[in-house]
Amino acid sequence: MAADSVAQLTDSLAKTGVVEVELSYKGQGRKLDDAQSVSDMVKEIQEFDDLQALRLEGNTVGVEAAKAIAKALETKHMFKRCYWSDMFTGRLRAEIPAALNSLGDAVMLAGARLTVLDLSDNAFGPDGVKGIEKLLKSTACYTLQELRLNNCGMGIGGGKILAASLIQCLKKSSGEGSPLGLKVFVAGRNRLENDGATALAQAFQLMGSLEEVHMPQNGINHPGVTALAKAMQHNSALRILNLNDNTFTEKGAIAMAQALKHLRNIQVINFGDCLVRPAGAIAIAEAVSEGLPILRELNLSFCEITEDAALAVARAVKGRDKLEKLDLNGNSLGDDGCKILKDAMEAMKIGQLLGSLSDDEGEPEDDDDDDDVDNEDDEEEDEDVDEEEIEEEEEEEEEEEEQEEEESHGIKLSTPTSVSRPPDVSSFLSFPSPDKLLKLGAKRAMLIEQQVDVSDATKTAEAFLKIASVYKEENNDIKNAVLDSIDALLKKAFATPSFQGYNFVSSLLVLLGLLKSEDKVKPVLVVPGHLNALEHVVRQDYFPKENVAVLQAFLSRNNKALDSCGNARNSLQSTLQRVRCEG
């Protein structure tokens, strides 16, 4: 009777569509070296007619054993899910590509269409990625929805191979009318660094289908983070973004904040231990306050965030009905700051959302002196350059004065009178002076606009500062020439599709000495004209209002670079505050 009952139950389950489709050897700790060691496994695979999933995690599979398993998979056309993590423990790295190639070839031969490929915790390096390269490009992966490669040691090389394979798969599948729609990508602890992350970002941007991205602990700095941020903007269905323990700094955080404004479906943001710093946190807070209606979790722990920035984040999450947790632990609030944050969130009736602050690292020491020490040599070099420019301009002026004096005394010059040189934009941008700008004539704005490569945010920022350096509030001709030139330049820049506004702002802050550069960029000697011109710019329609908060955060710091521009600085800060309130 028992056998009949089992048969009836099996038949009933089959009719309702609840049929076992998975064969699991998970966690058995078996050492599978050759065909003999997997004979029972092979038999079970062969006899499993509608096999859709095979779990081999927690065993160690050699090349010959992989070949035997592969042979059994060659007829499984309904096969969909490969759970093959942690299955090469103790194997030589050289063995792994061969084993993966055998298994991949079998899946392709079977005509299977995969939805899940999990090879996490296999330390196979770039060579292991080569072992799945052919599979990833094949029809078997046109339907892939989850790709899990956590803790595989891919490195930069492996990241590039993986990115190229995904792009090829997307192109081929699109050609057949069913483009690759990868939803989940997991690749933490892989040493991808900037180049690997940038390569993958290109693939992500082209796919535009991602819902979860997990790439913690990959040694990615702001160039790679910025590339990923740009890619994420094209994945509007993204729900989870985990980039924990990479190094954003302000530049990367500002870029990522820009991306978040396009991601209204985001539910979990994990930027813990990413060094977003106060300005980055404020930019992210701005993005949260403007959208992200279904955000459930925001992790900005261990990011060197100070009290003001933490309060900005707290205010931003107020009214987010779906929010379950805000993690600001391990930052630089200090005892008083922690209390102020807790009290503020209690007052907003969201105190229960705040996680522990037990690992707070205390208020940051005033590091202006340290910054000055770090940048002392750079500033000295800048002063040398500035002195050279001043000397050159003085020499030019002296020559002109001598020539005028000689002519006024009726002294005939030995050299023939030369024809006036036409306006030279290059000369002005190399050694700016008010006289040179005016001599460019009525078409100066157009000439400058044509000279500067506005697709390059850094070059645009440099050109802006050079033009602004000759600004004179008391001279309307020079003032108007400067502002007209700047408007023409920046209007064109912000209207250019490839122009990245957040990179422009970051470069501007670096060049003004308000943001430390990871690329050792030397800041300019700040003059009031820089801030006067910037005050004009932030009021213009072409300037993105989301960047105002970032500028305000940096200008509010006690920075010696702006000591000589007190009035201009105060005026700019007032304007920034007014523009924010109006926005």
Summary of the structure (lengths in Angstrom):
residues: 583
radius of gyration: 30.9
end to end distance: 76.6
largest distance: 130.2
contacts: 1964
relative contact order: 0.05
helix: 55%
strand: 7%
